Amino acid sequence: MTKDLISILDVRDDIHNIIEEAIDIKAKRYNYQPLINKGLGMIFEKPSTRTRVSFEVGINQLGGYGLYLSPKDLQIGRGETIPDTARVLSRFVDGIMYRAFEHKVMMELAKHATIPVINGLDDLEHPCQILADLQTIKEHFGDFSGLKIAYVGDGNNVCNSLLLGAALTGMDMSVGCPEGYEPDKDILAKAKELTNKTIEVLNSPQEAVQDADVIYTDVWVSMGEEADKERKGRAFLPFQVNMSLLNSAKNDTIVLHCLPAHRGMEITDAVIDGPRSMVWDQAENRLHAQKAVMVRLMGD
């Protein structure tokens, strides 16, 4: 395993072991502390509920401690360079979790840090979210073999990492999105290169969810895109995950959403609160999957 988790590809040879370890850690919950006295610096350029709480609670449950750091609390808010910040934090803590606006800045921090850097989200990928998603799927179905996941919505950072995660675990995946909102072309090509399973992008949500075991959606308007809310709302309206779309898939299809949910937009109350929603298990698994990552990267 590499020093960092910047892309889901960083765990390409270890992904099944990490998922199994997350499931095992979940069972141990409060009785497993391999990171006693280890410190995790958590830099947040973007606000968060799940990422902040799950990492802060997780490192504490593992015996360590977390330090919440916003740019206004650090000298990067006053012009200190990312390389210098990386070098200094490397002398103080044992790992860095970075929730960033730009992937290139994430890469720069990791390049100059001598301790593990964990991507808590950037504009290209969200690997921690996808590990939790894969854990949820594994817990529900027992295996990834023969499964199809359909992602319906914006081809954003979550979609990008999910494409790679599906390829690495041997699932078929269809992305249903409006024209012009497809996932990153390079990541799509890499996902296809990694597997002999079907990886496809469609402009019809009904076609995307056909025979799907999992339907996944996310917000249509990501942080920083608020100015596009009205335009994107019109383009994505046919891609709402509602009961009609759910009924176009299998009778036992489960639904995932990485949250926060804009109810009545990308997903309806009837679906997210319905019996086939695994959204709350999925949210909880952020804690366990990230604990597995921290143990792998920060453990002795």
Summary of the structure (lengths in Angstrom):
residues: 300
radius of gyration: 18.7
end to end distance: 13.7
largest distance: 54.7
contacts: 1064
relative contact order: 0.16
helix: 48%
strand: 15%
